[in-house]
């Protein structure tokens, strides 16, 4: 496999990719966390991005911290990438954690190994990818932290393979919904903010996202994080990840699959069936809502409490929207370290 993506980004260098590895995006360790509403920070150091074959993917990932430290996997959402953790990862690494930050399928330099694999965006696929990554890196157990699609991947592993999860940080709480309720209409004021989910059900929506993906994704950033004053450079550093050749296919499949408009990958049918049963999450968890989240309004977490059968803390993060780790890096890293310390005490 060969792919050239020569775009310099804050904290990362994306370069030539070969079967032996990627020269690519990497975080430097010396950066301190910025305030939640920072417009952006200068370029961080440049280093090598790792890659590993895991399941159906060759996953590109950043790694920092001591190899023998407690493992933490940080998972981004849609439409973001590993830049979301540019301030979180150094804080965790400096605290002694081994930090892994992968690109999800359809983002950045991560690639499918076979042209014949369905470019599925179903939540079961993200969970399977994460489990495969843990296996490929020989990580028997890790704290899993994510939001949006990354939160669903982390939650899937926490629910179905709890022995692999040392603790869960999940943006927007419990990640799964009753499939039978998906087609039940809500009041107009609740439907309108989710316009993109309906737009992407159409071929016009697919064509629109293919042609204007940067414009749509910038709009999502603004609508979902209305108080986050990000600058052009901050968006551009992430937008290069949307050039992944499978990005549109994975994204459109994800939004259509959740409405039952397309079939999932048969390889994940059993995982999908289990997630549809709304399994409880038995591991220690911290759930976070951004107070200004325009995609999923904040709650007190009580409606989901029964789904967390292990110790769980729920917090609303003031001044943050949907992109929690990039908007509120200290709040996010504090949640992760809380779980790391709890695991150490338990061990």
Secondary structure, 3 states (H helix, E strand, C coil): CCEECCCEECCEECCEEECCEECCCCCCCCCCCCCCCCCCCCCCCCCCCEEEEECCEEEEEEEECCCCCCEEEEECCCCCCHHHHCCHHHHHHHCCCEEEEECCCCCCCCEECCCCCCCCCCHHHHHHHHHHHHHHCCCCCEEEEECCHHHHHHHHHHHHCHHHEEEEEEECCCCCCCHHHCCCCCCHHHHHHHHHHHHCCCHHHHHHHHHCHHHHHHHHHHHHECCCCCCHHHHHHHHHHHHCCCHHHHHHHHHHHCCCCCCCCHHHHHHHHHHHCCCCECCCEEEEEECCECCCCCCCCHHHHHHECCCEEEEEECCCCCCHHHHCHHHHHHHHHHHHHHHHHHC
